[in-house]
Amino acid sequence: MGDISFLDRAPGDVLARRGAVPVTAGRYLADVAALAARLPDAPYALNLCADRYLALVGFGAALARGQVTLLSADRSAHRQRELAGRYPGTYAIADGVETVIPSILAGAWGGGEGENFAIPEARVAAIGFTSGSTGEPAAHEKPWAALVAAARAAAARFGLDDAADQATVIGTVPAQHMYGFETTMVLPLRAPMAIHSGPHFYPVEVAEAIAAAPGRRVLVTTPLQMRALVAGGISGVDAVISATAPLAPSLAAAAEAAWEAPVLEIYGATEMGSIASRRTVEGEQWTLYDGVALRVEEVEAVSALVPGLPEPVPLADLVEISADGRFRLIGRRGDMVKRGGKRASLAGLNRVLSEIEGVEDGVFLAPSDLEENPSARLAAYVVAPGRTNADIVAALRERVEAVFLPRPVVLVEKLPRNELGKITRRSLEALRDALPGEGGP
């Protein structure tokens, strides 16, 4: 075991852009040192910074002090209390946000250029948490070597390692989500690219960031946000990266046509980080990152061997591996439903639903007794202004097995998705319980 430098950038490299103002790697290290000197002696830092550059300064300062960063895209007071109770000694690094635990305002900057430092490769640099879409969020430790290896592989895969044609990455996902953390926090530490500090959640904010960024503009986003950006007429994007939810080929094609840019999709999970990618319009096959391998453990059980992680990580998905090492997703283990001797993936059914003309959003919900109760049926909650229940069922009848047709189909104004586009079973059940009645054809 050895040490790996924190920053793999020349002092004069542009690491970030705050609006149109560039921030060099040397200045960034000075800011990290200035904040690190103000941090308390504590084991854990909860990084709550909404500004992406401030979040990156906070992450570096915590590492410089030997502290583990807790990553939580949920900034609610309830979630902060949970984490503070689970990890005693936690404090928060915030950028002007009131917190329920002692906070350090990330805002007293250094001057000149700071000094780089090294980190033991096995040291846990951060702890990420699953979304909790099927239960309580689970914690997963991220060794520094694993974060570095993933960043190097992603930079090579997405063409972000070309110093002669530097890209600016514009992220619409929180820096504290594992996908946003890898692509907009760790990548600029290892690859010759710059991040735009934001914020840019709404189309107008994304448009302003694109206009301010020189060179190639790479958009890091989600399917839900991509749909809004395409509808909003955004232009000037040179490449798109998507994750957090399955990307419908129809949406990928619409985005490529609108932006005349490739749309690339990441496969990964909090447990292992990102490990593969594909260009969605080219088919279902995923290509592993360099250095990552899949290992068949038993029937339908596959693990990922990820550089920097001490143990293989079991995949939550059922996959079909090709002779060339690429793979196709069949469905999530906890996502498979069986009826009448047939099985289907809820994610696959959701994708079919989303591709029906007039459907803006939609999701299937399976009752807990679906397999045991002959009268139990799937339900579907759909946002489709101008369409009827019968329209949706008729369109689904042409696309899915009859045993998986939903009864009822419930038309709603919107689904309870979070800012990443994820929806928990608990929130969907709450939506169901709040409706006055559920009818369908």
C-alpha positions in Angstrom: 0.0 0.0 0.0 1.3 3.4 -0.9 0.2 7.0 -1.1 -1.6 8.8 -4.0 -1.4 12.6 -4.5 -4.6 14.5 -3.8 -4.3 16.6 -7.0 -2.9 15.4 -10.3 -3.0 18.8 -12.0 -0.4 21.5 -12.9 -0.7 24.6 -10.7 -1.7 26.7 -13.7 -4.4 24.4 -15.0 -8.0 25.7 -14.9 -9.8 23.4 -12.4 -13.1 25.2 -12.0 -15.1 28.1 -13.4 -17.2 30.3 -11.1 -19.4 31.9 -13.7 -16.9 33.1 -16.3 -14.1 33.4 -13.8 -11.5 30.6 -14.0 -9.9 29.1 -10.9 -6.5 27.4 -11.2 -5.4 24.2 -9.5 -2.8 26.2 -7.5 -5.5 28.7 -6.3 -7.7 25.8 -5.4 -5.0 24.2 -3.2 -4.6 27.5 -1.4 -8.4 27.6 -0.8 -8.2 24.0 0.5 -5.4 24.9 2.9 -7.2 28.0 4.2 -10.4 26.1 5.0 -8.5 23.1 6.4 -6.9 25.4 8.9 -10.3 26.4 10.2 -11.9 23.0 10.5 -12.4 21.4 13.9 -10.7 18.2 15.0 -13.4 15.7 14.2 -13.7 12.3 12.4 -16.5 13.2 10.0 -17.4 16.2 7.8 -20.9 16.4 6.3 -20.5 18.3 3.1 -23.7 20.4 2.5 -22.3 22.9 0.0 -24.7 23.6 -2.9 -22.0 25.5 -4.8 -20.0 22.8 -6.6 -16.7 24.6 -6.2 -17.2 25.2 -2.5 -18.2 21.5 -2.1 -14.9 20.6 -3.8 -12.9 22.9 -1.5 -14.7 21.3 1.5 -13.9 17.8 0.3 -10.2 18.7 -0.1 -10.0 20.4 3.2 -11.5 17.5 5.0 -9.1 15.1 3.3 -6.2 17.3 4.3 -7.3 17.0 7.9 -7.6 13.2 7.6 -11.4 13.4 7.9 -14.0 11.3 6.1 -16.6 13.2 4.1 -20.2 12.1 4.4 -22.1 12.5 1.1 -25.8 13.1 1.4 -27.9 14.8 -1.3 -30.7 15.1 1.2 -30.0 18.3 3.1 -33.1 18.1 5.3 -32.8 18.7 9.0 -34.1 15.2 9.7 -31.4 13.6 7.6 -28.7 15.7 9.2 -29.8 14.6 12.7 -29.8 11.0 11.5 -26.2 11.2 10.2 -25.0 13.2 13.3 -26.4 10.4 15.5 -25.0 7.6 13.4 -21.5 9.2 13.1 -20.7 10.9 16.4 -18.4 13.9 16.1 -19.8 15.0 12.8 -19.8 18.6 11.8 -21.1 20.3 8.6 -19.3 22.3 5.9 -21.9 24.6 4.5 -22.1 27.6 2.1 -24.5 29.8 4.0 -27.1 27.1 4.8 -28.5 26.9 8.3 -27.7 23.5 9.8 -28.8 21.6 12.9 -25.2 20.6 13.7 -22.2 23.0 14.1 -21.1 24.2 10.7 -18.1 25.8 9.1 -18.8 28.4 6.5 -16.8 27.6 3.4 -15.8 31.1 2.4 -12.5 32.3 3.8 -10.1 31.8 0.8 -6.4 31.5 0.6 -4.1 33.5 -1.6 -1.4 32.5 -4.1 -0.8 28.8 -4.6 -1.2 26.0 -2.1 0.8 22.9 -1.6 -0.3 19.5 -2.9 -0.4 16.5 -0.5 -0.6 12.8 -0.6 -3.3 10.4 0.8 -2.8 6.7 1.7 -4.6 4.7 -1.1 -6.5 2.6 1.4 -7.8 5.5 3.4 -11.6 6.0 3.3 -12.1 9.4 1.7 -15.9 9.4 1.7 -19.0 7.5 2.6 -21.8 7.4 0.1 -25.4 6.4 0.8 -27.9 4.6 -1.4 -31.1 6.5 -2.3 -33.3 4.4 -0.1 -35.7 3.8 -3.0 -36.5 0.3 -1.6 -35.8 0.9 2.1 -33.4 2.9 4.4 -30.3 4.4 2.8 -27.3 2.1 3.2 -23.7 3.4 3.8 -20.7 2.4 1.6 -17.1 3.4 2.2 -15.0 4.8 -0.6 -11.2 4.2 -0.4 -9.1 6.9 -2.0 -7.6 4.4 -4.5 -11.0 3.4 -5.7 -12.1 7.0 -6.4 -8.9 7.7 -8.3 -9.1 4.6 -10.4 -12.7 5.3 -11.3 -11.9 8.9 -12.2 -9.0 7.9 -14.5 -11.2 5.3 -16.2 -14.1 7.7 -16.7 -11.8 10.4 -18.0 -10.5 8.0 -20.7 -14.0 6.7 -21.6 -15.6 10.1 -22.0 -12.7 11.9 -23.6 -12.0 14.2 -20.7 -8.3 13.4 -20.6 -7.4 15.6 -23.6 -5.5 18.6 -22.2 -5.3 20.2 -25.6 -9.1 20.4 -25.9 -10.1 21.0 -22.3 -13.8 20.4 -21.5 -16.0 22.2 -19.0 -18.3 19.9 -17.2 -21.7 21.3 -16.2 -23.5 19.2 -13.7 -27.2 19.3 -12.9 -26.9 16.7 -10.1 -25.8 17.5 -6.6 -22.1 17.1 -5.8 -23.1 14.9 -2.8 -24.8 12.2 -4.9 -22.4 9.4 -5.8 -22.8 10.1 -9.6 -22.3 13.8 -9.2 -19.5 13.3 -6.7 -17.5 11.1 -9.1 -18.1 13.2 -12.3 -17.9 16.7 -10.9 -15.8 16.4 -7.7 -13.2 13.6 -8.2 -12.8 13.9 -12.0 -11.4 17.4 -12.0 -8.8 16.3 -9.4 -7.4 13.8 -11.8 -8.2 14.9 -15.4 -7.4 18.0 -17.4 -11.0 19.4 -17.3 -12.9 22.1 -15.4 -16.1 22.1 -13.5 -18.7 24.9 -13.6 -19.6 25.8 -10.0 -23.3 26.4 -10.7 -26.0 26.4 -9.6 -27.6 24.9 -12.7 -30.7 22.9 -12.1 -33.2 24.9 -14.2 -32.8 25.3 -18.0 -32.0 29.0 -17.7 -29.2 28.2 -15.3 -27.8 25.5 -17.6 -28.0 27.9 -20.6 -26.0 30.6 -18.7 -23.4 28.1 -17.7 -23.0 26.8 -21.3 -22.7 30.4 -22.5 -20.0 31.2 -20.0 -17.9 28.1 -20.6 -15.2 28.1 -23.3 -14.2 25.0 -25.3 -16.1 21.8 -25.1 -19.2 21.7 -22.9 -20.1 18.4 -21.3 -23.5 18.1 -19.6 -23.8 15.7 -16.7 -27.5 15.2 -16.0 -30.3 12.7 -15.5 -33.1 11.5 -17.8 -35.7 13.6 -15.9 -33.6 16.8 -16.3 -32.7 15.9 -19.8 -36.3 15.8 -20.9 -36.8 19.3 -19.4 -33.6 20.7 -21.1 -34.6 19.3 -24.5 -38.0 20.9 -24.1 -36.4 24.1 -23.0 -34.5 24.5 -26.2 -31.0 24.4 -24.7 -28.2 24.5 -27.2 -24.4 24.6 -27.3 -23.8 21.1 -25.7 -21.0 19.0 -27.1 -21.6 15.8 -25.2 -24.0 14.5 -22.6 -23.6 12.0 -19.8 -26.6 10.5 -18.1 -27.2 8.3 -15.0 -29.4 7.7 -11.9 -32.3 6.1 -13.9 -32.6 4.1 -17.1 -32.5 6.4 -20.2 -35.2 5.7 -22.8 -33.7 5.3 -26.3 -36.4 7.7 -27.6 -35.3 10.4 -25.2 -31.6 9.8 -26.0 -32.4 10.1 -29.7 -34.4 13.3 -29.2 -31.5 14.8 -27.2 -28.9 13.8 -29.8 -31.1 15.4 -32.6 -31.7 18.6 -30.6 -28.0 19.1 -29.6 -26.2 17.3 -32.4 -24.1 15.7 -29.6 -23.6 12.1 -28.4 -25.6 11.0 -25.3 -23.7 8.6 -23.2 -25.1 6.6 -20.3 -23.3 5.4 -17.1 -24.0 2.1 -15.3 -23.1 2.0 -11.7 -24.3 2.0 -8.1 -23.3 3.6 -4.8 -21.8 0.3 -3.7 -19.2 0.2 -6.5 -19.3 3.6 -8.3 -19.6 3.8 -12.0 -18.2 0.8 -13.9 -19.5 0.9 -17.5 -21.0 3.0 -20.1 -22.8 2.9 -23.5 -24.2 5.3 -26.2 -27.8 4.6 -25.6 -28.9 4.9 -29.3 -26.5 2.2 -30.3 -28.1 -0.6 -28.4 -28.5 -2.3 -25.0 -24.9 -3.5 -24.5 -22.7 -1.9 -21.8 -18.9 -1.7 -22.0 -16.9 -2.0 -18.8 -14.4 0.6 -17.8 -10.8 -0.3 -18.2 -9.6 -2.4 -15.2 -13.2 -3.5 -14.2 -14.2 -7.1 -14.6 -17.4 -9.2 -14.0 -17.3 -12.5 -12.3 -20.1 -15.1 -12.3 -20.6 -16.4 -8.8 -23.5 -18.8 -9.2 -26.7 -19.0 -11.3 -27.8 -15.4 -12.1 -25.3 -14.0 -9.5 -22.6 -11.7 -10.8 -20.0 -9.6 -9.0 -17.9 -6.6 -10.2 -14.2 -6.6 -9.5 -13.5 -2.9 -9.1 -9.9 -1.4 -8.8 -9.3 0.0 -5.3 -12.2 -1.9 -3.6 -11.1 -4.7 -1.3 -13.9 -7.1 -2.2 -16.0 -8.0 -5.2 -19.3 -6.1 -5.3 -22.4 -8.2 -6.0 -24.5 -6.6 -8.8 -28.1 -5.8 -7.8 -29.0 -6.4 -11.5 -29.5 -9.6 -13.4 -27.1 -9.4 -16.4 -26.4 -11.3 -19.6 -22.6 -11.3 -20.4 -21.4 -11.5 -24.0 -18.4 -13.3 -25.2 -16.6 -10.0 -25.7 -17.1 -9.0 -22.1 -19.9 -6.6 -22.6 -23.2 -7.1 -20.9 -26.9 -6.5 -21.1 -29.2 -5.7 -18.2 -32.2 -8.0 -17.7 -33.6 -6.3 -14.6 -32.9 -5.7 -10.9 -33.1 -8.6 -8.6 -35.7 -6.9 -6.4 -37.3 -5.4 -9.4 -38.5 -8.6 -11.1 -42.1 -9.6 -11.0 -43.7 -12.9 -12.0 -47.2 -13.6 -13.2 -48.5 -16.7 -15.0 -45.2 -18.3 -15.4 -43.7 -15.1 -17.0 -41.4 -12.5 -15.5 -40.7 -8.9 -16.2 -38.6 -6.1 -14.8 -40.4 -3.1 -13.3 -37.7 -0.9 -14.8 -38.4 -2.4 -18.2 -42.1 -1.8 -17.8 -41.5 1.8 -16.7 -39.4 2.3 -19.8 -42.1 1.0 -22.1 -44.6 3.2 -20.3 -42.4 6.3 -20.7 -42.2 5.7 -24.5 -46.0 5.9 -25.1 -47.0 9.0 -27.0 -48.3 11.7 -24.6 -46.8 10.1 -21.5 -44.6 12.6 -19.7 -43.9 10.4 -16.7 -45.0 7.1 -15.3 -44.2 4.2 -13.0 -45.5 0.7 -12.2 -46.2 -0.4 -8.6 -46.3 -4.1 -7.7 -48.4 -5.1 -4.6 -46.4 -7.1 -2.1 -48.6 -10.2 -2.7 -48.4 -10.2 -6.5 -47.0 -13.7 -6.8 -49.2 -15.3 -4.2 -52.5 -13.6 -4.8 -54.2 -14.6 -8.1 -56.3 -11.5 -8.0 -53.5 -9.1 -7.3 -52.5 -6.8 -10.2 -49.8 -4.3 -11.1 -50.8 -0.6 -10.9 -49.5 2.3 -12.9 -49.3 5.9 -12.0 -49.1 8.1 -15.1 -48.6 11.8 -16.0 -50.2 12.1 -19.4 -52.2 15.3 -20.0 -54.8 14.7 -22.7 -54.7 10.9 -22.5 -57.2 8.6 -20.8 -56.7 5.4 -18.8 -58.0 3.4 -21.8 -55.5 5.1 -24.1 -52.6 4.0 -21.8 -53.8 0.4 -21.4 -54.4 0.1 -25.2 -50.9 1.3 -25.9 -49.4 -1.0 -23.3 -51.4 -4.0 -24.7 -49.4 -3.7 -27.9 -46.1 -3.7 -26.0 -46.2 -6.0 -22.9 -47.6 -9.4 -22.0 -51.2 -9.3 -20.9 -50.5 -10.6 -17.4 -48.5 -7.4 -16.8 -51.1 -4.9 -17.9 -51.8 -2.6 -15.0 -55.1 -2.4 -13.2 -55.7 0.3 -12.3 -54.0 3.0 -14.4 -54.1 6.2 -12.3 -53.6 9.5 -14.0 -51.9 12.1 -11.7 -50.5 15.6 -12.2 -47.0 14.6 -11.2 -45.1 11.9 -9.5 -43.2 12.4 -6.1 -39.7 12.4 -7.6 -36.7 13.9 -5.9 -34.3 16.3 -7.6 -32.4 13.3 -9.1 -35.6 11.9 -10.6 -35.7 9.0 -8.1 -38.9 7.9 -6.5 -39.2 5.7 -3.4 -41.8 3.0 -2.9 -42.8 4.7 0.3 -43.6 8.0 -1.5 -45.5 6.2 -4.2 -47.6 4.3 -1.7 -48.2 7.6 0.1 -49.4 9.1 -3.3 -51.7 6.1 -3.7 -53.1 6.4 -0.3 -53.8 10.1 -0.7 -55.9 9.6 -3.9 -59.6 9.7 -3.4 -60.1 6.6 -5.6 -58.3 4.5 -8.1 -60.2 3.6 -11.2 -59.3 2.2 -14.5 -60.8 0.4 -17.5 
